[in-house]
Amino acid sequence: MGKSGEKMFIGQYEHAVDEKGRLAVPAKFRRALKEGAVITKGLDGCLFLFPEAKFKKMAESIGQLPYTKSSARLYARLILAGASDVEFDKQGRVIVPGYLRDYASLKTAAIVIGLYDRIEVWSKSKWQALVEKIEPRAGEISEELSELGV
């Protein structure tokens, strides 16, 4: 949690995905998700895990997009149709629905990362491939973002 009470997710963790599709969520993330959480298809082949309140705000924004635009319909289908409420068991695990495990290629190992206002869940192999692709470009990416004021 940030100083003003907002939920902030940071860090990287590796967790197993068992045969029933259960995934442990890091304890520090669970505390910020105690009021509810939603998991959905993310971008780049990962899953997004949001606090329920954040997901509702995002869904409202998506609902305001003109359904006459193809890209708005496609984005709504990706994010909203792929969404599922999650509940934590006593061990701090959530069940990731099969269609989401298939989408993200989650088999036995997952990388769970905090990205400020959301959590991303990656298959270990996809995450490693992404890191290998972006780390050599870190300077270039930083320079591009500095032009945007970051």
C-alpha positions in Angstrom: 0.0 0.0 0.0 1.2 3.5 -0.8 1.3 6.3 1.8 -2.1 7.7 0.9 -3.8 4.3 1.1 -3.8 3.4 -2.6 -2.9 -0.2 -3.5 0.5 -0.4 -5.1 2.0 -3.7 -6.4 5.7 -4.1 -7.0 8.1 -7.1 -7.2 8.5 -10.4 -8.9 7.7 -13.8 -7.5 7.7 -17.4 -8.9 5.0 -19.7 -7.9 3.8 -23.2 -8.9 0.5 -23.8 -10.7 -0.9 -27.1 -9.6 -2.9 -29.7 -11.5 -6.2 -28.1 -10.4 -5.1 -24.7 -11.7 -4.4 -23.2 -8.3 -1.9 -20.4 -8.1 -0.4 -18.9 -4.9 -0.6 -15.1 -4.8 2.2 -13.4 -2.8 1.0 -12.5 0.7 1.9 -8.8 0.3 -0.4 -8.7 -2.8 -3.2 -10.6 -1.0 -3.5 -8.0 1.6 -4.3 -5.4 -1.1 -6.8 -7.8 -2.7 -8.8 -8.7 0.4 -11.9 -6.7 -0.8 -12.1 -8.7 -4.0 -10.1 -9.5 -7.1 -10.7 -10.1 -10.8 -8.4 -12.0 -13.2 -8.7 -11.6 -16.9 -6.8 -11.9 -20.2 -4.0 -9.4 -20.4 -1.9 -8.0 -23.1 1.2 -9.6 -24.6 0.1 -13.1 -23.5 -0.1 -12.6 -19.8 -3.0 -12.4 -17.3 -4.0 -9.3 -15.4 -5.1 -9.5 -11.8 -6.8 -6.4 -10.5 -8.3 -5.3 -7.2 -12.1 -5.5 -7.8 -12.5 -1.7 -7.4 -9.9 -1.0 -10.0 -11.4 -3.5 -12.4 -14.9 -1.9 -12.0 -13.5 1.5 -12.8 -11.7 0.1 -15.9 -14.9 -1.8 -16.9 -16.9 1.5 -16.7 -14.4 3.2 -18.9 -14.6 0.3 -21.4 -18.3 0.5 -21.3 -18.2 4.2 -22.4 -16.3 3.3 -25.5 -18.3 3.5 -28.7 -19.4 0.0 -29.6 -19.5 1.1 -33.2 -15.7 1.1 -33.3 -14.2 -2.3 -34.0 -11.2 -1.7 -31.7 -13.5 -0.9 -28.8 -15.5 -4.0 -29.3 -12.4 -6.2 -29.5 -10.8 -4.7 -26.4 -14.1 -5.1 -24.4 -14.2 -8.7 -25.5 -10.6 -9.4 -24.5 -10.8 -7.7 -21.1 -14.5 -8.1 -20.0 -15.5 -11.5 -21.6 -12.3 -13.1 -20.3 -12.7 -11.9 -16.7 -13.4 -14.0 -13.7 -13.8 -13.2 -10.0 -11.3 -15.0 -7.8 -11.5 -16.1 -4.2 -8.5 -17.0 -2.0 -8.3 -20.3 -0.2 -6.7 -20.7 3.2 -3.3 -21.1 1.6 -3.6 -17.8 -0.3 -4.2 -19.5 -3.7 -6.7 -18.7 -6.4 -8.1 -21.0 -9.1 -7.2 -19.7 -12.5 -9.9 -20.9 -14.9 -8.8 -23.3 -17.6 -9.5 -20.9 -20.5 -7.2 -18.3 -18.9 -4.4 -20.9 -18.2 -4.6 -21.9 -21.9 -4.5 -18.2 -23.0 -1.4 -17.5 -20.9 0.2 -20.9 -21.5 0.3 -21.5 -17.7 1.4 -25.1 -17.0 3.4 -25.7 -13.9 5.4 -22.5 -13.1 4.1 -18.9 -13.1 5.8 -15.5 -12.6 3.7 -13.1 -10.7 4.8 -9.5 -11.0 3.5 -6.2 -9.5 3.1 -3.3 -11.8 1.8 -0.4 -9.6 -2.0 -0.8 -10.0 -2.2 -4.3 -11.4 -0.6 -7.7 -11.1 0.5 -9.7 -14.1 0.7 -13.5 -14.3 3.1 -14.9 -16.8 4.1 -18.4 -17.8 7.7 -18.8 -16.8 8.9 -19.4 -20.3 7.0 -16.4 -21.8 8.4 -14.1 -19.0 11.9 -15.3 -19.6 11.6 -14.6 -23.4 10.2 -11.2 -22.7 13.0 -10.3 -20.3 15.6 -11.5 -22.8 14.0 -9.3 -25.4 13.6 -6.1 -23.4 16.7 -6.0 -21.2 19.2 -5.3 -24.1 16.9 -2.4 -25.1 16.6 -0.8 -21.6 18.6 2.3 -22.5 16.6 2.9 -25.7 13.3 2.3 -24.0 14.3 4.7 -21.2 15.2 7.4 -23.8 11.9 7.0 -25.6 9.9 7.3 -22.3 11.9 10.4 -21.2 10.4 12.1 -24.2 7.0 11.4 -22.7 8.0 13.0 -19.4 8.8 9.7 -17.6 
